[in-house]
Amino acid sequence: LLISADYENGLGMRLKEAPAFPTNMAFGAAGDSLLVYKVGNAIAREARAIGVTQNYAPVSDVNDNPENPIINVRSYGEDPNLVAKLASAFIKGTQDAGVIATAKHFPGHGNTSVDSHAELPVLNSTYEQLDKVELVPFRADVKAGVKSVMVAHIAFESFEGQNQIPGSLSHKITTDLLQDSVHFHGLIVTDALNMKGVTNKYSVAEAAVRAVKAGADILLMPPDIEVALNALVRAVQRGEISKERIDYSVKKILLLKSELGLNKNKFVNIDDISDIVGIQAHKLLAEKAARRSITIIKNEDNILPLQYFQNKKVLCITVSDNCDPTTGALFSQELSSRYHNVNFQQVNPASNKLDFDSLLVLAKESDIVIIPAYVKVRAGKGTVDFPDNIRDFLTNIANLKKPTVLISFGNPYILRSSPNVSAYVCAYGDQPCSITAAVQAIFSESPVSGKLPISISDSIRIGSGLELPQTSLRYAEPIEAGFSPVRLARLDSIVNYWIADSAFPGAQLLVAKDGKVVYNKAFGTYDYSPYSRSVDLNTMYDLASVTKVVATTLAAMKLYGEGKLDINAPVVKYIPQFGQNGKQNILVRNLLEHNSGLPPDPSHYLWYTKAISQTELDTLLKHPSMFITANLDSAHSAMWDTLYATPLVYPTGTKMVYSDIGMLIVGKIIEKITGMPLSDYVTKNFYKPLGMIHTMFTPPSQLAQFCAPTEYDSISGKLLQGVVHDENARSLGGAVGHAGLFSNSSDLAVYLQMLLNGGVYDGRRYLEDSVIALFTKRQSELSTRGLGWDTKSPEHSSAGHYFSATSFGHLGFTGTSVWVDPVRKLFVVFLTNRVCPTRNNQKIAIVRPAIHDAVIEALKN
């Protein structure tokens, strides 16, 4: 059998196991014919896998009437040439996969204001008018080799006068226009004959006979098949329809069946269905298409991307043209994962004045209003606009002058009813991929580049659309960023092998490329005890010296960019007492490059025991947050005085000696400039606005249990947990420039992506691009050091063999590391507690390069 189906947007229209692709108008917004070809091919492969050999798609109608109640987003747009290009691409993709494509609805349903499901549309378009607009895509379809065309139930007065004969039953449309003028000689199918555009005037029998006489080869869905068949038999018997006419259509059908190979194999291999239908590649294709389609029309005051309302009241009002309470559920779920203070409400045709008034009160009390609107094309509905009461309500919302974002998950023309909203986003449909893509777009998790394929008003014309870059991370499948999933999965084996070999008890490993997190996993346990808890993605790790780049250098970059920190100035400009013992000419730059002449490690925690009692020291090391007390304050001051007086151990600038003292001093310079503790400065300016909620100095006691423990502490008789491992940082209170920060892989990924974005994240600028480039660049031939950062050494790098020469990163003594490859736009966060239970474990030196090499080897190119 020749089995046909309507899969305009994929099998997901009918089968929940298959993906639903975006609407045609979404593809019009993307404007990519290759993308359309791939989608047509994917839909056809899935259709053929379940035995469907004819798809009633594409819609080749030009939507040049905004009031059209049935075509709307089913069309690629209002430009005949765009529709022609994309419909032809869909046809080629479909037929290359062995399925018959069917261009519809000839000679064009885009200019109607009546739904042919409900009544017969009547147009007075002349042939010349049709030829300039409606027929352009169909001529292109024929040229592209389309094998089937569906004829619409539309009456054209210029062809049939006042007779109001549907095109599907008209010889002048089906034969004279389609076959003789457009030169299509393939399979002609009527639109469904159970639609009222036919049944309101014609009986089943008369419609069937008229359709065949008009030139149709297939009669689609007559209300009574037996009646239609008997009518055709009798028409042949009485000579109204010749046998040759019937044979002509039968021959067409048989030839197509032969082309499809149905004469050789009429069966479907059931075992192959799961390998084709709903596969990941097709779902990813749908998601890619949806992201490419999202169109932002308005963005007053740069309200998008959303980033300033994390701690403010958000009101989300789902507007629906139906009363299904589940409408908007996916959008609400996606929004909840990004905003935690959202009040979700809904209005629909059943809403009354009391509902609207109460929502206006809520809107007045909110900081931002988000309105996902579901106004969709539905057969027999007769309109694709808001009811009057909802239109008035939306006007009242906009008049509040609150930041308001309207997102259309259907009819894009609804902006005409609500022109005063702050921002307007078109997704063109409510397919899951389009809903997710819209949320990603408004949070800058994917770039926005869609262009309107239709005109909404005199001022908002076809081609309109604002472009926004991706400035936030999103989680994606490895293949989306060019990784082989199989090869990337080798990371599991590497980490688990070294956990089994006791290199570390647990770890977090994150890989991101091109703004996409493709790997983020937790491994092992907190420690080696038999009942230790498992590491998860919320576990916080003591970053040790990674603090230098995630806190101290970060702050230095900001202050330098603002002109508040002069890295070429002597340190004594900020800390005069540092000039002791011949250090008056040391520059801030020297501290950041680790070539100041200072020794590597003060080991002043040993000296500290002479300044305070043993009891006080025990209290300090166990509870560093209690450090700022009257009896310890003098010791704190004394230690800093000793650090300032540290003598040089080599001439400044002659070599590189990695020095904790230098970064301690940089941290103190930042505090002098800002007038606040380093921890407060970076939290206020970076961690909090970036949403890095797991990044902090001196975690409070209630969070200590979620910190991976480090080394066994002889003083407390326990593993250090939630207390900084570095003794000097601990004795100084736990929040200093060289160590003390706790974080996890997900938080650090946000920071590193901000750097790769040139200092921007979620639409907000944190650093200047030129400043990042300066600080992450190798500063001299003496070493690999940048300013605060390290860069990849040519040999024996912890970043492995393949990271680019311009890569930058840093290691932490506890077993942590971050490495960024700006050439590949890639970074790796690898966090372990390898010092648990002892720092004598050095196996991490083997693991780090192996991890980074495996990441690059997993790239397809």
Summary of the structure (lengths in Angstrom):
residues: 861
radius of gyration: 34.2
end to end distance: 44.5
largest distance: 119.4
contacts: 3148
relative contact order: 0.08
helix: 41%
strand: 15%
